[in-house]
């Protein structure tokens, strides 16, 4: 999983880590990174989709998107 996360673009990976793993809010992330809160939300959403595609391509998951339980350690949903 960590190897797959490392494949994400830097901005996506940063927001994903801060939100899903470290538990910061999108508001807090926006303040830290000096970006809009909406940018944090969209990068998080795009990071999840990109990570899901990477996991599917590497045959680590095979579920369609609607059934995918995203990151079992995620603290909250977007």
N, C-alpha and C positions, 0 to 999 in steps of 0.2 A: 504494500500500500504506500509506504513512504517513498519508494522509488517512483511510483506512478505520480504521486503528488509533486515530486521534484521535476517532472516533465511539464508541469503547468507554467505558463508565463509568470514572470516575477510578481506582477501586480495581482493576478488571480490567486497565486499561491499565498501571498501575504495576507490578503483579505480572508481567504479560506482558513488559514491558520489562526488569525486573530479572532474570527467570529466562531467557527465551529469547534476549534480546539481550545483556544484560550478563553472563550466566553465573553469577549467584548461585544458591545452593541454596535450597530452600524453607525450610530451617532458618534460613539467614542472612536471608532476606526476612522471616520471622516475627519474628526478633529486631529487625531494622531498623524494621519497621512496628508492632511491639508487637501482633501478632496470633498466633493459633495456626498451627502449621505446616499443619494440615489446612485452615485457611482459605486459606492461600496456594495450596495444591494445588487446592482447589475453584475459587478465583477464576481460576487459570490455565486450568483445564479449561473453565470457562464462557467465559472470554475467547477461547479458541481456537474454541469452537463459535459464539460470536457473530460473531467475525471471519470465519469461514467463511461464515456466512449473509450477512453484508454483502458479501463478495466475490462470492458467487453472485448476489445481487440486483443488483449492479452489473455483472454479466456479465463479471467479471474471471476467474472460474473457472466451469467447468460440470461438474466431476466430482462424483460422489456421495461422501458422507463417507468411505466405506470405502476409496476410491481416492485420497483427497486427500492429497498430500504437503504437509503444513503448513509454512508459512514456510521456504523453502529455506535461510534463514540461521539457523534455530533451532539452538541448540547442543546441546540434549538433549530427550528426551521426558519427559513427566510420569510 
